[in-house]
Amino acid sequence: MSTSTPSAVRDVDVRGFVYELEPVRQRQQWRLDRAMSSLSRAQQSLAETESRMSQVQRAYDEQARTASQALQQRMDPGTHRHALGFLAHLRDQWKQLDVQRRDQLAERDRLRKECIAMQLRLDGLTRHKEDALTQYADEIRQRNNSEQDRDWLARTAANHGQAPEPSR
């Protein structure tokens, strides 16, 4: 039973309540939990990729600054060519990480939408369960009221020496 049980149910013993769709609701909860876990892993991977991109960008900026300063100091052409090759390698590495990041963003967004849809289905099942519980409580309350009415009629009839009238 949910912690947000309607107050209309609190005055009735609902231990006999059986929600027929509970296995479906539970499976939906498990699916949502798995999807949320996948979303968490996707966000972690994205954060790691973005961190790696920042590292590569810092290395690129540092290498570009060093190459620029060395060029002003009349660096050996072979060393300069090597530095430019390393800059090209860093740029290619950053581009690969950027493609990976875009793929991870798309996957993260897909998982977010999936989690939202699953949460909506779970919320619907939870509302349905609460409605069914309220309806069950109303039926129990009605049954209890009918029994109290019959008891009262029987006592009243016994006090007046009459046979009780059948209740409807």
C-alpha positions in Angstrom: 0.0 0.0 0.0 1.2 3.4 -0.9 2.2 6.0 1.7 -0.2 8.4 0.0 -3.2 6.3 0.9 -6.3 8.5 0.6 -7.8 9.6 3.9 -11.1 8.1 2.9 -9.6 4.7 3.3 -8.1 5.1 6.8 -11.3 4.3 8.7 -11.7 0.9 7.1 -9.8 -2.3 7.4 -8.3 -2.9 3.9 -6.2 -5.9 4.7 -8.4 -8.0 2.4 -7.7 -5.7 -0.5 -6.0 -7.5 -3.5 -4.9 -5.3 -6.4 -5.1 -7.6 -9.4 -2.8 -5.5 -11.5 0.0 -5.4 -8.8 2.3 -7.7 -10.8 1.9 -5.4 -13.8 2.6 -2.3 -11.6 5.6 -4.0 -10.1 7.0 -5.0 -13.5 6.6 -1.4 -14.6 8.4 -0.2 -11.5 11.3 -2.6 -12.2 11.4 -1.5 -15.9 11.6 2.1 -14.7 14.3 1.3 -12.2 16.4 -0.4 -15.0 15.8 2.5 -17.4 16.8 5.0 -14.7 20.0 3.0 -14.1 20.7 3.1 -17.8 20.1 6.8 -17.9 22.5 7.3 -15.0 25.2 5.3 -16.8 24.6 7.3 -20.0 24.9 10.6 -18.1 28.1 9.3 -16.5 29.6 8.3 -19.8 28.7 11.7 -21.3 30.3 13.5 -18.4 33.5 11.4 -18.9 33.5 12.1 -22.6 33.1 15.9 -22.0 35.9 15.8 -19.4 38.1 14.0 -21.9 37.3 16.6 -24.5 38.3 19.4 -22.1 41.6 17.7 -21.4 42.3 17.3 -25.1 41.3 21.0 -25.7 43.7 22.1 -23.0 46.5 20.0 -24.4 45.8 21.4 -27.9 45.8 25.0 -26.6 49.1 24.4 -24.7 50.7 22.7 -27.7 49.5 25.5 -30.0 50.9 28.2 -27.7 54.3 26.3 -27.4 54.5 25.8 -31.2 53.7 29.5 -31.8 56.4 30.6 -29.3 58.9 28.2 -30.8 58.2 29.5 -34.3 59.1 33.0 -33.2 62.4 31.6 -31.9 63.3 30.1 -35.2 62.5 26.5 -34.3 64.0 23.6 -36.3 61.6 22.9 -39.3 61.5 19.1 -38.4 60.5 19.8 -34.8 58.0 22.4 -36.0 56.5 19.8 -38.4 56.3 17.3 -35.6 54.5 19.8 -33.3 52.0 20.6 -36.1 51.4 16.8 -36.6 50.7 16.5 -32.9 48.3 19.4 -33.1 46.5 17.7 -36.0 46.4 14.5 -33.9 44.8 16.3 -31.0 42.3 18.0 -33.3 41.3 14.6 -34.8 41.0 13.1 -31.3 38.8 16.0 -30.2 36.6 15.6 -33.3 36.2 11.8 -32.5 35.2 12.7 -29.0 32.7 15.2 -30.3 31.0 12.6 -32.5 31.0 10.3 -29.5 29.5 13.0 -27.3 26.7 13.8 -29.9 25.9 10.0 -29.9 25.8 10.0 -26.1 23.6 13.1 -26.0 21.1 11.4 -28.4 21.1 8.2 -26.3 20.7 10.2 -23.1 17.8 12.1 -24.5 16.2 8.8 -25.8 16.6 7.3 -22.3 15.1 10.4 -20.7 12.0 10.2 -22.9 11.7 6.5 -22.2 11.9 7.1 -18.4 9.3 9.8 -18.6 6.9 7.6 -20.5 7.5 4.7 -18.1 6.9 7.1 -15.1 3.7 8.2 -16.6 2.5 4.6 -17.1 3.5 3.8 -13.5 1.7 6.9 -12.2 -1.4 5.8 -14.0 -1.2 2.3 -12.5 -0.6 3.9 -9.1 -3.7 6.1 -9.4 -5.7 3.1 -10.6 -4.6 1.2 -7.5 -5.5 4.1 -5.2 -8.9 4.4 -7.0 -9.5 0.6 -6.6 -8.5 0.8 -2.9 -10.9 3.7 -2.4 -13.7 1.8 -4.1 -12.9 -1.3 -2.0 -13.0 0.8 1.1 -16.4 2.3 0.0 -17.7 -1.2 -0.5 -16.5 -2.4 3.0 -18.0 0.8 4.5 -21.3 0.1 2.8 -21.3 -3.5 3.9 -20.5 -2.4 7.5 -23.3 0.2 7.4 -25.8 -2.4 6.1 -24.8 -4.8 8.9 -25.2 -2.0 11.5 -28.6 -1.2 10.1 -29.7 -4.8 10.2 -28.4 -5.1 13.8 -30.2 -1.9 14.8 -33.4 -3.1 13.2 -33.1 -6.4 14.9 -32.5 -4.8 18.3 -35.3 -2.3 17.8 -37.7 -5.1 16.8 -36.6 -7.2 19.7 -37.2 -4.3 22.1 -40.7 -3.8 20.6 -41.5 -7.5 20.4 -41.8 -7.5 16.6 -40.2 -9.5 13.9 -37.5 -7.6 12.1 -38.3 -6.2 8.7 -36.0 -7.6 5.9 -33.4 -5.0 4.8 -32.9 -4.2 1.2 
